[in-house]
Amino acid sequence: MTDSTTAPLPRLRRILNRTERRIDVQIDSGDGWRTFDESGSARGAFAIPSAFTTDFEIARYDILGLADGATVLPVCPASFRDFMIFEKHAVDAARGLAKRFVPGGYRIGRAYEALARRTFPPFRPHALWYRQPIYYISNALTIVPSGVAICSPSYSRALDFELELGVVLGAPLRDATVEQAAAAIAAVVVVNDFSARDVQLAEMRSGFGPQRSKHFTTSMSATAVAGHAVIDRLDRLTATVAVNGNTVSRTGTHTMRYSMAEAIAHVSRSEQLYPGELLCSGTLPGGSGMELGRWLAPGDELRLEIDGIGVIEHRIQP
């Protein structure tokens, strides 16, 4: 019997075909990439109904300037919910944000931690985080494929990245059990939630959550993996962050407060979810520059990878 952890994972990618004004679907089940019709039954586990027409989606890639034959989003999501599942990220990110933007508060917090030998309370997640998965809803229409050149928004001087695990639903859900939520995961991707940290601080203090600090751009890996192939190990994946060819963080999904299935089940409580919706784990510990003290700058080459799932690569433009 083949070990499930080493067996080839069913993968999907989509290729822009400008000549025929369509997007070709390619699937690799372990024997190389093969092209299938967008609506063909051969897509099997990846049969996620599209929320958008092909013309609408191609128009998005026209705006991005993608050439014929470019690899586009493996799934064009209908919506985008982003959780915060990792406590270590929440704490370290709060420290990093304070260190850069509220240095006096940072020094007080670190002095408290040195004396009390515990986390400074303002650095910890809100009490609600410990009772249920928390999330915000971002802009699904500004998600771009891996490889697109990225510019910092004009209103920010603190561009950051966030390495995340994303799942896409392949079935409708409402009041789902954890088991039903897990079974509905049709595709797994890598997601990068770009953030304008100098803008984010003021927005969070408004009490309304992130807005322009997050909605301007998010990105997704070029490939998706079939959900059924990895559902039993979404909390055991390893990951890396590299900038300009140098690995700056080794991390993983091992310390989730809530599983992705638990988070999805929570969202579905008295709320209808549909195929094609994207839900993300939030940043993996050490998966953001704010935690590492490594902020993005023009000319940087960013590479984010979750082993076995996919890769995101971008060049940061002036």
C-alpha positions in Angstrom: 0.0 0.0 0.0 1.3 3.5 -0.9 1.9 5.8 2.1 -0.7 8.6 1.9 1.9 11.1 3.0 4.2 10.4 0.0 1.7 9.5 -2.7 1.3 12.0 -5.5 -1.4 14.6 -4.6 -4.0 15.4 -7.1 -3.3 19.0 -8.3 -5.1 21.5 -10.4 -3.9 24.6 -12.3 -5.6 26.8 -14.9 -4.0 28.4 -18.0 -5.1 31.5 -19.8 -6.0 30.7 -23.5 -6.5 34.1 -25.2 -6.7 32.7 -28.7 -10.0 30.9 -27.8 -11.0 33.2 -25.0 -11.1 30.5 -22.4 -9.3 29.2 -19.4 -7.9 25.7 -19.8 -8.0 23.4 -16.7 -5.1 21.1 -16.2 -5.0 18.3 -13.6 -2.0 16.2 -12.4 -3.0 13.0 -10.7 0.6 11.8 -10.5 1.3 11.2 -14.2 1.8 14.7 -15.5 -0.5 17.6 -16.4 -3.5 16.8 -18.6 -6.0 19.4 -20.0 -9.7 19.0 -19.4 -12.6 21.1 -20.4 -13.6 23.7 -17.8 -16.9 22.0 -17.2 -15.8 18.5 -17.8 -16.7 15.7 -15.4 -13.1 14.6 -15.4 -12.3 17.3 -13.0 -13.6 15.0 -10.3 -12.8 16.3 -6.8 -12.1 19.7 -8.2 -15.6 20.2 -9.6 -16.2 23.6 -8.0 -18.9 25.6 -9.7 -17.6 28.9 -11.0 -19.2 32.1 -9.5 -18.1 34.1 -12.5 -18.3 33.9 -16.3 -15.1 33.2 -18.2 -15.3 36.6 -19.9 -15.5 38.4 -16.5 -12.5 36.4 -15.2 -10.4 37.0 -18.3 -11.2 40.7 -18.1 -9.6 40.7 -14.6 -6.5 39.1 -16.1 -6.5 41.7 -18.9 -6.2 44.4 -16.2 -3.3 42.6 -14.6 -1.6 42.4 -18.0 -1.2 38.6 -18.0 0.0 37.1 -21.3 -1.5 34.3 -23.3 -0.5 31.0 -21.6 -0.1 32.5 -18.2 -1.0 30.4 -15.1 -4.0 32.1 -13.5 -5.9 31.4 -10.2 -6.5 27.7 -9.7 -9.9 28.8 -8.3 -11.5 32.2 -8.7 -13.2 32.4 -5.3 -16.7 33.8 -4.8 -15.8 35.2 -1.3 -12.9 35.5 1.1 -13.1 35.0 4.8 -9.8 35.2 6.8 -9.5 33.7 10.3 -6.8 34.2 12.9 -6.2 30.6 14.1 -2.6 30.8 15.5 -2.1 32.4 18.9 1.7 32.7 18.4 1.3 34.8 15.3 -1.2 37.0 17.1 1.1 37.7 20.0 4.3 38.1 17.9 2.5 40.3 15.4 1.2 42.5 18.1 4.8 42.9 19.4 6.1 43.6 16.0 3.4 46.2 15.3 4.1 47.9 18.6 7.8 47.9 18.1 7.6 49.8 14.8 4.6 52.1 15.4 4.2 52.4 19.2 7.8 52.0 20.5 6.9 53.4 24.0 4.2 50.8 24.4 6.5 48.1 23.1 9.1 48.9 25.7 6.5 48.8 28.5 5.2 45.5 27.2 8.6 43.9 27.0 9.5 45.2 30.5 6.3 43.7 31.8 7.0 40.3 30.2 10.6 40.3 31.6 9.3 40.9 35.1 6.1 38.9 35.1 7.4 36.1 32.8 4.1 36.0 30.9 2.6 37.7 27.8 1.8 41.4 28.1 -2.1 41.3 28.1 -2.4 43.9 25.2 -0.3 41.6 23.0 -2.7 38.7 23.5 -5.8 38.1 21.3 -9.1 39.4 22.4 -11.0 37.2 24.9 -13.5 36.2 22.2 -10.7 34.6 20.3 -10.4 31.9 23.0 -14.1 31.1 22.8 -14.6 30.9 19.0 -12.8 31.3 15.7 -12.7 34.9 14.7 -12.4 36.3 11.2 -12.9 39.2 8.8 -14.2 39.3 5.3 -11.9 40.7 2.6 -12.1 41.5 -1.1 -12.2 38.3 -3.2 -12.0 40.4 -6.4 -8.5 41.7 -5.7 -6.9 38.2 -5.4 -4.2 37.8 -7.9 -2.2 34.8 -9.1 1.4 34.0 -8.0 3.9 35.7 -10.2 2.2 39.1 -10.6 4.4 42.0 -9.7 3.2 43.8 -6.6 3.3 47.5 -5.7 2.8 48.9 -2.3 -0.4 51.0 -2.1 0.2 54.7 -2.6 -1.0 55.4 0.9 1.3 53.1 2.8 5.0 52.9 3.6 4.8 49.5 5.5 4.0 46.7 3.0 3.9 43.3 4.6 3.1 39.7 3.6 1.2 37.0 5.4 1.6 33.3 4.6 -1.7 31.4 5.0 -3.4 28.1 4.3 -6.6 28.4 2.3 -9.4 26.0 1.6 -12.2 26.3 -1.0 -15.7 24.8 -0.5 -17.0 22.4 -3.1 -20.5 22.0 -1.6 -23.1 24.2 0.1 -23.2 24.2 3.9 -25.5 25.5 6.6 -25.4 24.6 10.3 -22.7 22.1 9.3 -21.1 19.6 11.7 -17.3 19.6 11.8 -17.4 16.3 9.8 -19.6 17.9 7.1 -17.4 21.0 6.9 -14.3 18.8 6.4 -16.0 16.8 3.7 -17.0 20.1 1.9 -13.3 21.2 1.4 -12.7 20.6 -2.3 -9.4 22.4 -2.8 -6.5 23.6 -0.7 -4.2 26.5 -1.7 -1.6 28.8 -0.4 -2.7 32.4 0.2 -0.7 35.6 0.9 -2.7 38.3 2.6 -0.7 41.5 1.7 -1.0 44.1 4.4 -0.4 47.9 4.8 0.6 47.8 8.4 0.8 51.6 9.0 -2.8 51.9 7.8 -4.0 48.8 9.7 -3.2 50.2 13.2 -5.6 53.1 12.8 -8.3 51.0 11.2 -8.2 48.4 14.0 -8.5 51.2 16.6 -11.7 52.4 14.8 -13.5 49.2 16.0 -14.5 48.3 12.4 -11.5 46.1 11.6 -9.2 46.1 8.6 -10.2 47.9 5.4 -7.8 49.6 3.0 -4.9 48.0 4.9 -6.0 44.6 3.5 -8.4 44.9 0.6 -6.0 46.2 -2.0 -4.3 42.9 -2.9 -4.2 39.2 -1.9 -2.5 36.4 -3.8 -2.9 32.7 -4.3 -0.6 29.8 -5.3 -0.6 28.7 -9.0 -1.8 25.2 -8.0 -4.5 23.8 -5.8 -4.5 20.3 -4.1 -7.6 18.2 -3.8 -9.1 18.6 -0.4 -9.7 14.9 0.2 -6.0 14.1 -0.3 -4.8 16.3 2.6 -7.8 16.9 4.9 -6.3 14.5 7.5 -3.1 16.6 7.8 -4.0 20.2 7.4 -2.7 20.7 10.9 0.7 19.0 10.2 2.0 20.9 7.1 5.4 22.6 7.0 6.1 25.9 5.4 8.9 28.4 4.5 9.3 32.1 3.8 12.2 33.3 1.6 13.2 36.8 0.6 15.7 37.3 -2.1 16.6 33.6 -2.0 17.3 33.6 1.7 15.0 31.5 4.0 13.9 33.9 6.8 11.3 31.6 8.4 10.5 27.9 8.8 7.0 27.4 10.1 3.9 25.2 9.7 0.3 24.6 10.7 1.0 22.6 13.8 -0.4 24.9 16.5 -3.9 25.7 15.2 -6.3 26.8 18.0 -9.2 25.6 15.8 -9.1 23.2 12.8 -10.2 24.6 9.5 -13.3 22.3 9.7 -14.2 23.7 13.1 -13.8 27.2 11.7 -16.0 26.5 8.7 -18.6 24.9 10.8 -18.7 28.0 13.1 -19.2 30.3 10.1 -22.0 28.1 8.8 -24.1 28.5 11.9 -27.4 30.0 10.7 -25.5 31.3 7.6 -25.6 29.8 4.1 -22.2 29.0 2.6 -21.8 28.2 -1.1 -19.3 26.3 -3.4 -16.4 28.4 -4.4 -16.0 30.3 -1.1 -12.5 30.7 0.2 -11.6 30.5 3.9 -8.1 31.0 5.2 -6.3 30.0 8.4 -4.8 33.4 9.1 -1.0 33.9 9.2 1.2 30.9 10.2 3.5 31.7 13.1 6.5 33.5 11.7 4.7 33.9 8.4 4.7 37.7 8.3 7.5 40.3 8.0 6.0 42.1 11.0 6.9 39.2 13.2 10.3 38.8 11.7 11.3 42.5 11.5 11.7 42.0 7.8 9.5 44.5 5.9 9.1 44.3 2.1 11.0 46.8 -0.1 11.1 47.6 -3.8 13.2 45.0 -5.6 12.5 42.2 -3.1 11.7 38.7 -4.4 9.2 37.0 -2.1 8.7 33.3 -2.0 6.1 31.6 0.3 5.6 27.8 0.3 3.5 25.3 2.1 5.1 21.9 1.4 2.9 19.7 -0.8 0.3 22.4 -1.3 1.9 25.2 -3.4 4.1 28.2 -3.8 3.6 31.9 -4.1 6.2 34.1 -5.7 6.2 37.9 -6.3 8.6 40.7 -7.1 8.0 43.9 -5.2 7.9 46.9 -7.6 8.6 50.5 -6.9 
